[in-house]
């Protein structure tokens, strides 16, 4: 049975999603989070057998692109009826036949996508090993007092961000949680969350300025965010490109391989 979450939204559907999320927070984090916090930007379609979700498609029409998650035995056919932007970022964690079906549908809509393998990694309290950087580096949680340095490092990263958006990210709202590493008061590495739930925090926006790479700075800021997640009783989760050997080495040991998927990006 295919369930259009927002067309058929009721207590039973919400209970079904909440139960699935509590059993497997990693697999259902985006689904639960987006329908909770951003329903106005979200479409979701569930493949339900009995009282179990065996796959789903989640469409988040945020800015500057549309993100689509194709998970498990996903109801790919619903995409025939869905209008899609040409600016897509897609994460597929499903059997090859579902991924191939997705690619064919995108191609039929005139979309050409570049793909790469992605690895989902998690860190729990039992596997976490804090990494502490030594020397003159200072790692601390970023605050609104760091607005100028944050805008500067994002510019080096190639991302233009306004003071208003920076203020939102650094004022400790429920979604964002940033740490930075400073050398002589200069912000040279960052890591943050973009999704926080009591059971799982998803870490991203990990970046070190070119002149300070290969010194363990990224590992230090990720470790700081992860420590806060663990102390809050949550798991930490992040995605790593399968070809990013340095990143895979960085997280080896404390982080566990959860699964692999395919990312499509035609932005």
Buried (B, 14 or more C-beta within 10 A) or exposed (E): EBBBBBEEBEEEBBEBBBEBBEEEBBBBBBBBBBBBBEEEBBBBBBBBEEEEBBBBBBBBBEEEBBBBBBBBBBBBEBBEEEEBBEBBBBBBBBEEEBBEBBBEBBEEEEBEBEBEEBBBBBBBEEBBEEBEBEEEBEBEBBEEEBBEBBBBBBEBBEEEBEEEEBEBBBEEEEBBBBBBBBBEEEBBBBBBBBBBBEBBBBBBBBBBBEEBBEBBBBBBBBBBBBBBBBEEEBBBBBBBEBEBEEBBEBBEEBBBEBEEBBBBBBE
